[in-house]
């Protein structure tokens, strides 16, 4: 890796994390196309490299949330208990089954674009009457398990899926964001380790690009702390709009990649 590539990775991680962390999204899903198209990371090595980014970048935002006492919420434990086993399963599926990315991207677009637009519309024009009931603890854990498998296969951490789903079910962004980021961090540690072990048995570019992952992660570490510090300054309405826009953008990005 040249110094210019490392600097580009650091800058990309910094900018993406500042923009996405307040909504509980690590930004790895936006870093994925940058790694493939700009930084030249081969597939499937881009998946564990993305997970490595989450591992290095995660503590910045989590340190800020820990100091604010936001990680003691039971929601954090429920998300981690679901996504942790899921990401290990997803990593094995990615290495040995190698599922096509096109179907996944189309399904993600079908899920996130309407959900993101709905969040934006619901925020701009709130519905009258009682709000949506929050999902049960079992439903949250089951949702996290499914997202963990997807995160293990595609290296997206899962926050970009969990955030819109939970907020859409009635939870506040201020509550969901710290839990989603904590879940993303823990599962990324497990996922990156699983890929490192599976690279011993698999063939091709399975191990992460360590240097580039660390460079992107360092930028994300700084950006994540700044984004988490920015979050309390944003009203719930602004956070919901941000999350809705991010969900819509992620969905459109996957649609373009699938159809391109």
N, C-alpha and C positions, 0 to 999 in steps of 0.2 A: 504494500500500500504506500503510495506517495504521500508527501506531506499535504499536497493540495487536495487529494481525496479525503484525507483525514480531517482537514479543515472544513471541507464541504459537508462532511458527515456531522461534525460538531455543530456547525451552523444550522443544518437541517434539524437536528435533534433539539436545539435550543428554541428555535422559532416555533416548531410544531408543538412542543411541550407547553410553552407559555400560553398558546392559544387553546389547547385542549384540556389541560389539567383542571381548570375551574369547573368543568362539566363532568369530571370523573373519568376522562378518557386519556390513556397514556400517550396516544398519538402514534403508536406503532403501526396502526392500520394505514396512516398517511405516509409513514416512513417507508412502507413496503414498496410502493411504486418508485420512490426515489432511489431505493437501493437497486432495484431491477433496471430501471431506465437510465439513471444518471451515474450511479456508483458502480454498476456492473457486477453486482453480487450474483453468482449462479444459483439456480434452483436445483435441489431443495435447501441449499445452505442458507438461503435468504430467510427461511423460517426460523431456525435456531438463532440466526444473527438478530432477528427482530426480538426474539425472546431475551437475548443477551442485552439488547438495548433497554428492555423493560427492567431487567435486573439492576443495571447500573443507574438508570434514570429514576427508578421508583423511590429510593430513600429520600430524595430531595423533597418531594411533596409529602411523603409519609412523616418525615421529621416535623414539618410544619403542622400537619394534622394531629400528630401525637402531642405536641406542645399545647395544642388547643383542646385536647381531651376528646377528639372526635372519633378515635379508633376503638373506644370502649363499647360502642353500640353493638348489641347482639347481631345486627345485620351483618357485621364484618365476619363473625364466626360462621354464620350460615353460608355466606358466599364462598368463603375459603373451604369449608367442608365439602362443598359441591364441586367447585372448580379444580381443586387439587387432584383428586383421583381422575377426573375427566381429562386433564391435560396430559397425564401419563398415557392413558389409552389413546388419545389423539396423536401423540408423538409416534407410538408404535404403528398406528394406521398410516401415518404419513410416510414412514420409512419403508414398510413392507407391502402396503396395499397401493400406495401412491394414487389416491383418488384424483380425478380430473378437477382442475380448479374452476372450469367454466360453469358447471352446475352449481357449485357452491356460491360463486359470485352472483349468478342470476337469482338464486334463492335469497341471498343477503340483500340484493337490490329490491326484490319484491317485498321483503320484510321491512327494511329500514326506510325506504323512500316514503311509503304511505305513513309509517309511524312518525317519521320526522316532520312531515307536513302536518299531520294531525296535532303534534305537540305545538308546532308554531301557531296553528289556527286556534287551538284550545287556549294558548297563552294570550294571544291577541284578543280573542273573543271568548272569555270564560263562560262555561255552561252554567245555567242557573240551577239552584238546588244543591243537594248534597254532593260532595266529591266522590270520586271512585274509592271503593274499599281497597285497603292494602291487601296484597296476597298473603296467604298463610305461610308460616315458617317452612312447612314441607314443600309448598309450591316454590318458594324462593330457592331452597336447596336443590330441588329437581331442575329448576331453570338454570341454576349455576352449574350443575353437572353437565347438562347439554352444552352450555356455552364453553365449559372447560374442554370438552372433547373437540369442539370446533377450534378453540384457541390453540390446542396442541397440534392440530393438523395444519393450521395456516399461520400460526405465530402472531396472532393479533391480540393476545392477552385476554380479550373478552369484554373489556370495559365499554367498548363502542357498541356492544350488543346489550349488555346488562343494564347500562345506564338508561337508555331510552325505554327498555322494557319495564323496568321498575318504576321509573317516573311516570310512564304511561299508565301504570296500575295505581297511581295515587300517592307515591312517595315523593318527598321533596328532594330537589337536586342537592341541596346542602347536606342532606343525610346520606344520600346514595353515593355521592362522589368519593368521600374518604373510604367507604367500604369497598367500592368498585376498584379503586386504585390499590388498596391493600390486597384484594383478591388477585388482581393482575400481577402484582409483584411476587406474591407467594407462588402462584402457578407458573410464572415465568422462570423462577428459580428451579422448580421441579422440571419444567419442560426443557430448559437449556441443559440441565444435567442428564435428562433422559436421552436427548439427542446426542450428547457427547458419548454416552455409553453405547447407544445404538449405532453410532458411526463405526464402532469397532467390528460390528457384525454386518453392517450394510455396505453398499458400494456407491461410488460417486461422491459428489460434494454434499455430505451429510453434516459434517461438523460445522459450527459457526465460523464466520470470518471474525476471529477474535479481535484483531486490531481495529477494524472498522466498527464492530459492535461496541467496543469500548469508547471510540471517538464519538460516535453518535450518542452513546449513553451519557458521556460526560456533558455534552450539550443538553441532553434531556434532564440530567441531574440539576443543573443550574436553572433551566427553564421550568422544571417541575416545581422547584421551591418558589420561584417567582410567581408561577401560576396559582399555587396554593395560597400564597400570601395575598394575591389579588382577589381570590374567591370571596372572602367576607365583605369586600367592598362592592360586590355586585349584588343587586336585589334578586330575589327568587325569580321574578319575571325575566330578568336578563339572563339568568342561568338556564332557565327552561328554553328560552329562545336560542341560546347558544347550543344547548344540547340538541334541540330540534334541527338547527342548521347543520350541526356536525353529522347527525344521523342521516339527514337527507344527502349531504355531500358524500358520505361514505357509500351510501347506496348507489348514487349516480356514478361514483368512481368505479365501483364493482361492475355496474352495468356496462360502462364504456369498455372496461377491460375484457369483459366476457364477450361482447359483441364486436370488439375491434379486431 
